[in-house]
Amino acid sequence: MHTPTTEPRLRPARRKTQRRWRVPPVLTEGPDVFEGLGVLDEVPGEGGVVLWQALRDATLWSEAAPELRPGLFQRRGARTGASPALPAELAPAVRDLHALAASPASGDPARIAAACRAVAGWADEHGLLSTALAFAQASALADPTDAEAACEVARLARRRAEEARAETWYRRTVAVARQRGDWATYSRAFLGLGSLHARRGSVAAARRFYMRALRAADRNTLRELEGRALQKLFSVAAEGGQRREAVRLANSALELYGPRHPRTARLALDVARHWVAGGHFGRALPVLRALRFHAHAAPLRIPVLAELARAAAGTHDADGFMDAWTQAWEAARDEPGAPPPVRAILSLARAAAALGPWSKAESAARHALAITADARGRTAAEALLDAITRRATPTLPPAAEPPEVAAAANALAAQLLSAVGS
């Protein structure tokens, strides 16, 4: 006799799906005394006031219930056109945002989001991080169905060391991306969550998020994101002393990227940095020297030069150290709008300490302490500065490796050298 499927067996799965898709709340306020203060700080004069007004209008409109929007801005007239104090490229975006005051009922979420996104992109390009974050958030609030916009808020909040805020936006990104079937952004959000937890020292949580990013990328044939997840897992394994697993993961990421891929240089830097930290300077040097001639953008060039300086110092190559040291600081000066990566400055300090020019080591450590924005970076800079002050920074011998791991690592070094170009 046929027994029909009963309804109760289906209900739990349906409830579970609904919970998974619920869009969580987000943190929208940062450390500023009032909303938009960072815009006024970063963009002086009339231009800053115009952008602040546009931001306030867009945020107020986005956060209001649709039925209440027609009544907004009744006690003041429309804003004037774009200010001559602002770049001409921002004029269309500012006009669209000012139009809200004249006709809030006819505001188009997609158009408002695009205008905010344009301002955010301009600000990010010019190193105005607070302004970029404020307008990216306004864009995400205007169009809450845009997973990429939510992910951008999280990315910028993480760069500003607003980790709690970043985490809420990454979690919203996961939910919205899942609803929309945007699996690339879904995977990127898990990568971001993993990086947040890695920064906090929560290695197990970081690994779990990286694995979720890897599975999402693998299921949807997103090869670059799969490579990025493997690269993050490499860092977790390497820092945890799992050398055999680290080499395997780096090889897998390199196979996915292939030669000349934009991410290959970043992978080579991550691997070489791990070797330098472990005292394997001779293995890292050829890779770093190759990277030096291919990493022209400052975000990659400064870390490459910093690790090259440290590897040269580790092999007692004073001329090589001085050459890399000088070029690293020149590259930092060429990017006045954005501070150099703290991790790279700490590597420069360690390089100088290894060779003994203590004044250079102390100067670099103090600079790292001055520019770091998060507690973990400050703790690392303070500890290094204290060690330099006490002249207590000995160069450690290379970390011990089983012969088969050393052979695999040397083979990986040859493959990376071939991939980035000798």
C-alpha positions as a printed Julia matrix, in Angstrom:
422×3 Matrix{Float64}:
  0.0    0.0     0.0
  1.34   3.41   -0.99
  2.05   5.75    1.92
  1.84   9.41    0.88
  4.59  11.83    1.96
  3.42  13.74    5.0
  3.54  17.55    5.17
  5.46  17.8     8.49
  8.62  16.41    6.83
  8.72  19.41    4.48
  8.15  22.23    6.98
 11.52  22.31    8.77
 13.48  22.73    5.51
 11.16  25.58    4.47
 11.61  27.42    7.79
 15.39  26.96    7.6
 15.51  28.58    4.15
 13.53  31.57    5.38
 15.9   32.12    8.3
 18.93  31.89    6.03
 17.55  34.56    3.71
 16.57  37.08    6.39
 18.5   40.32    5.78
 20.24  41.28    9.03
 20.43  44.85   10.36
 23.59  46.89    9.86
 25.6   49.5    11.71
 25.34  52.81    9.87
 27.2   55.08   12.28
 30.93  55.31   12.83
 33.13  57.24   15.22
 32.17  60.69   13.87
 30.39  63.03   16.28
 27.62  63.54   13.72
 26.8   61.95   10.4
 28.91  63.23    7.54
 31.52  65.0     9.68
 34.23  63.1     7.85
 33.07  64.64    4.55
 33.51  68.14    5.96
 36.93  67.2     7.32
 38.19  65.72    4.05
 36.62  68.14    1.54
 37.24  71.71    2.74
 35.21  74.79    1.95
 32.04  75.11   -0.07
 32.57  71.82   -1.89
 32.5   69.88    1.39
 29.27  71.6     2.47
 27.62  70.79   -0.87
 28.61  67.12   -0.61
 27.5   66.94    3.03
 24.06  68.37    2.1
 23.75  65.9    -0.76
 24.7   63.03    1.57
 22.14  64.11    4.18
 19.38  64.37    1.58
 20.15  60.96    0.09
 20.36  59.27    3.5
 17.16  60.86    4.8
 15.29  59.89    1.63
 16.63  56.32    1.66
 15.8   55.7     5.32
 12.27  57.12    5.08
  9.34  54.8     4.38
  8.18  55.18    0.73
  4.82  56.6     1.79
  6.56  59.36    3.8
  8.99  60.48    1.13
  6.66  62.96   -0.64
  6.54  65.04    2.55
 10.3   65.37    2.91
 12.11  68.69    2.38
  8.86  70.76    2.4
 10.32  73.62    4.42
 13.15  74.41    2.06
 13.52  74.77   -1.65
 15.59  72.75   -4.03
 19.34  72.87   -3.79
 21.24  74.86   -6.35
 23.4   73.21   -8.95
 26.78  71.63   -8.4
 29.35  73.85   -6.74
 32.27  75.19   -8.82
 34.43  74.15   -5.83
 33.86  70.51   -6.8
 35.38  68.7    -9.8
 33.29  68.85  -12.96
 33.11  65.04  -13.03
 30.89  65.13   -9.91
 28.38  67.62  -11.36
 25.87  65.05  -12.76
 25.86  63.05   -9.51
 25.43  66.14   -7.32
 22.6   67.44   -9.53
 20.77  64.11   -9.24
 21.09  64.18   -5.45
 20.01  67.84   -5.19
 16.92  67.04   -7.3
 15.57  65.03   -4.37
 14.76  68.24   -2.5
 12.62  69.5    -5.39
 10.73  66.26   -5.99
 11.26  63.59   -3.33
  8.19  61.65   -4.47
  9.73  60.96   -7.87
 13.13  59.88   -6.57
 14.46  56.8    -8.35
 16.38  54.44   -6.02
 18.64  53.18   -8.81
 19.52  56.71   -9.92
 20.19  57.92   -6.39
 22.31  54.86   -5.68
 24.3   55.44   -8.88
 24.9   59.1    -7.97
 26.14  58.16   -4.49
 28.31  55.42   -5.97
 29.91  57.93   -8.34
 30.86  60.25   -5.47
 32.13  57.3    -3.42
 34.33  56.13   -6.31
 35.79  59.61   -6.78
 36.5   59.95   -3.06
 38.13  56.51   -2.84
 40.34  57.29   -5.83
 41.55  60.47   -4.09
 42.18  58.85   -0.7
 39.13  60.46    0.98
 38.16  57.31    2.83
 35.55  58.75    5.18
 33.75  60.43    2.28
 33.96  57.26    0.21
 32.45  55.19    3.02
 29.65  57.69    3.68
 28.52  57.8     0.05
 28.97  54.06   -0.5
 26.66  53.49    2.47
 24.15  56.0     1.09
 24.2   54.06   -2.2
 23.57  50.75   -0.42
 20.72  52.25    1.61
 19.11  53.72   -1.51
 19.09  50.32   -3.24
 19.04  47.62   -0.53
 18.77  44.87   -3.18
 22.27  45.59   -4.52
 24.65  43.08   -2.94
 27.73  44.64   -4.54
 26.89  48.0    -2.96
 26.61  46.4     0.48
 29.92  44.61   -0.04
 31.61  47.9    -0.95
 30.43  49.47    2.31
 31.92  46.54    4.21
 35.22  46.81    2.31
 35.59  50.53    3.0
 34.58  50.15    6.66
 37.24  47.46    7.03
 39.84  49.77    5.52
 38.87  52.39    8.1
 39.32  49.77   10.83
 35.59  49.96   11.67
 35.44  46.2    12.07
 32.06  45.88   13.79
 30.44  48.0    11.1
 32.2   46.06    8.35
 31.04  42.72    9.75
 27.36  43.77    9.76
 27.61  44.87    6.13
 29.39  41.69    5.06
 26.64  39.66    6.72
 23.99  41.71    4.94
 25.89  41.13    1.68
 25.72  37.36    2.22
 21.94  37.49    2.7
 21.21  39.86   -0.2
 23.59  38.09   -2.58
 21.96  34.75   -1.78
 18.52  36.16   -2.44
 19.65  37.63   -5.76
 21.73  34.64   -6.83
 24.82  36.85   -7.0
 27.3   34.11   -6.15
 30.42  36.11   -6.92
 29.52  38.78   -4.36
 28.37  36.03   -1.99
 31.83  34.47   -2.16
 33.57  37.85   -1.79
 31.56  38.59    1.35
 32.79  35.37    2.98
 36.35  36.3     2.0
 35.83  39.64    3.71
 34.43  38.01    6.85
 37.39  35.65    6.9
 39.85  38.54    6.64
 38.11  40.36    9.5
 38.44  37.34   11.76
 42.04  36.69   10.67
 42.86  40.28   11.62
 41.38  39.66   15.06
 43.44  36.5    15.47
 40.37  34.22   15.25
 42.08  31.68   12.98
 39.44  28.94   13.2
 36.63  31.35   12.32
 38.68  32.84    9.48
 39.28  29.4     8.03
 35.56  28.54    8.2
 34.62  31.68    6.26
 37.36  31.11    3.68
 36.1   27.55    3.19
 32.56  28.85    2.59
 33.94  31.31    0.04
 35.85  28.46   -1.63
 32.79  26.2    -1.82
 30.62  28.97   -3.28
 33.26  29.79   -5.9
 33.81  26.14   -6.77
 30.07  25.4    -7.13
 29.62  28.34   -9.51
 32.87  27.97  -11.49
 34.27  31.3   -10.3
 37.92  30.47  -10.86
 39.45  33.75   -9.73
 37.47  33.79   -6.5
 38.33  30.13   -5.96
 41.97  31.11   -6.31
 41.57  33.98   -3.86
 39.98  31.67   -1.29
 42.84  29.18   -1.69
 45.3   32.05   -1.31
 43.66  33.11    1.96
 43.7   29.52    3.18
 47.41  29.41    2.31
 48.03  32.33    4.68
 46.1   30.59    7.46
 48.07  27.37    6.97
 51.42  29.16    6.69
 50.9   31.23    9.82
 49.78  28.09   11.65
 52.99  26.27   10.78
 51.27  23.81    8.4
 54.03  24.08    5.8
 53.11  21.06    3.68
 49.48  22.17    3.46
 50.54  25.76    2.75
 52.62  24.7    -0.25
 49.74  22.57   -1.56
 47.28  25.47   -1.28
 49.66  27.92   -2.95
 50.19  25.5    -5.85
 46.42  25.08   -6.24
 45.89  28.86   -6.3
 48.7   29.33   -8.85
 47.19  26.64  -11.07
 43.84  28.44  -11.04
 45.32  31.87  -11.75
 47.86  30.83  -14.33
 50.81  32.99  -15.45
 50.36  36.73  -15.97
 47.06  36.81  -14.1
 46.69  40.04  -12.06
 46.35  38.0    -8.84
 49.48  35.95   -9.45
 51.77  38.76   -8.28
 49.83  39.1    -5.03
 50.06  35.35   -4.47
 53.82  35.44   -5.11
 54.17  38.27   -2.59
 52.17  36.4     0.06
 54.28  33.27   -0.38
 57.59  35.18   -0.44
 56.55  37.14    2.68
 55.94  33.83    4.47
 59.39  32.6     3.46
 61.04  35.83    4.62
 59.25  35.63    7.98
 60.52  32.06    8.31
 64.11  33.02    7.54
 64.22  31.42    4.07
 65.66  34.56    2.49
 67.51  32.83   -0.36
 64.3   31.16   -1.54
 62.33  34.41   -1.42
 64.9   36.76   -3.01
 64.56  35.7    -6.69
 60.76  35.9    -6.5
 60.85  39.35   -4.86
 63.41  40.62   -7.39
 61.15  39.49  -10.23
 58.14  41.11   -8.58
 60.04  44.36   -8.2
 60.04  44.9   -11.96
 56.38  43.96  -12.45
 54.68  45.56   -9.43
 54.3   49.2   -10.5
 51.16  50.16   -8.54
 51.92  51.53   -5.06
 49.58  49.16   -3.14
 51.75  46.23   -4.31
 55.06  47.96   -4.98
 55.64  49.2    -1.41
 55.08  45.74    0.21
 57.29  44.07   -2.43
 60.13  46.54   -1.79
 59.71  46.19    1.98
 60.01  42.4     1.84
 62.91  42.7    -0.59
 64.68  44.99    1.88
 64.1   42.46    4.64
 65.32  39.52    2.54
 68.43  41.47    1.51
 69.11  42.35    5.14
 68.7   38.68    6.06
 71.46  37.75    3.6
 73.67  40.65    4.84
 73.39  42.42    1.5
 73.72  46.04    2.71
 73.59  47.54   -0.8
 70.49  45.54   -1.73
 68.83  46.55    1.53
 69.6   50.25    1.02
 68.37  50.21   -2.58
 65.04  48.58   -1.66
 64.67  50.77    1.45
 65.13  53.98   -0.56
 62.74  52.93   -3.32
 60.08  51.89   -0.79
 60.04  55.3     0.86
 60.06  57.03   -2.53
 57.02  54.97   -3.54
 55.3   55.95   -0.28
 55.95  59.65   -0.97
 54.52  59.27   -4.47
 51.14  58.35   -2.91
 50.46  61.32   -0.6
 46.72  60.69   -0.41
 46.99  57.24    1.17
 49.31  56.04    3.94
 51.55  53.08    3.07
 50.53  49.65    4.4
 51.46  49.33    8.07
 52.64  45.76    7.53
 55.15  46.96    4.91
 56.5   49.7     7.19
 56.97  47.14    9.97
 58.91  44.95    7.51
 61.16  47.91    6.7
 61.75  48.44   10.42
 62.66  44.75   10.86
 64.97  44.91    7.85
 66.86  47.9     9.26
 67.05  46.27   12.68
 68.52  43.1    11.15
 71.44  45.04    9.64
 71.85  47.49   12.51
 71.06  51.0    11.25
 69.02  51.5    14.42
 67.95  55.07   13.65
 66.26  53.86   10.45
 64.63  50.95   12.29
 63.29  53.21   15.02
 62.05  55.81   12.53
 60.13  53.18   10.54
 58.62  51.61   13.65
 57.47  55.02   14.92
 55.96  55.79   11.52
 54.05  52.49   11.57
 52.76  53.31   15.05
 51.62  56.75   13.88
 49.63  55.53   10.87
 48.08  52.3    12.2
 44.33  52.49   12.74
 43.58  49.21   14.51
 44.5   47.83   17.91
 46.31  44.77   16.56
 48.55  46.86   14.33
 49.29  49.24   17.19
 50.25  46.34   19.45
 52.63  44.94   16.82
 54.21  48.36   16.2
 54.64  49.04   19.92
 56.25  45.63   20.52
 58.67  46.09   17.62
 59.55  49.62   18.69
 60.27  48.4    22.21
 62.52  45.61   20.87
 64.38  48.07   18.63
 64.86  50.49   21.52
 66.39  47.65   23.56
 68.43  46.45   20.53
 66.75  43.07   20.96
 65.85  42.03   17.41
 68.09  39.06   16.55
 67.86  37.42   13.11
 66.48  33.95   13.67
 67.76  30.9    11.74
 65.52  29.46    9.0
 62.55  27.49   10.26
 63.22  23.75   10.09
 61.54  21.92    7.19
 61.32  18.22    6.33
 63.26  17.48    3.11
 60.11  16.8     1.09
 58.55  20.11    2.2
 61.75  22.0     1.35
 61.81  20.37   -2.1
 58.15  21.23   -2.73
 58.73  24.83   -1.57
 61.75  25.21   -3.86
 59.69  23.87   -6.77
 56.94  26.37   -5.92
 59.52  29.18   -5.9
 60.6   28.19   -9.42
 56.99  28.12  -10.62
 56.24  31.54   -9.1
 59.39  32.96  -10.66
 58.29  31.65  -14.04
 54.74  32.95  -13.57
 55.65  36.53  -12.64
 58.54  36.7   -15.12
 62.24  36.74  -14.45
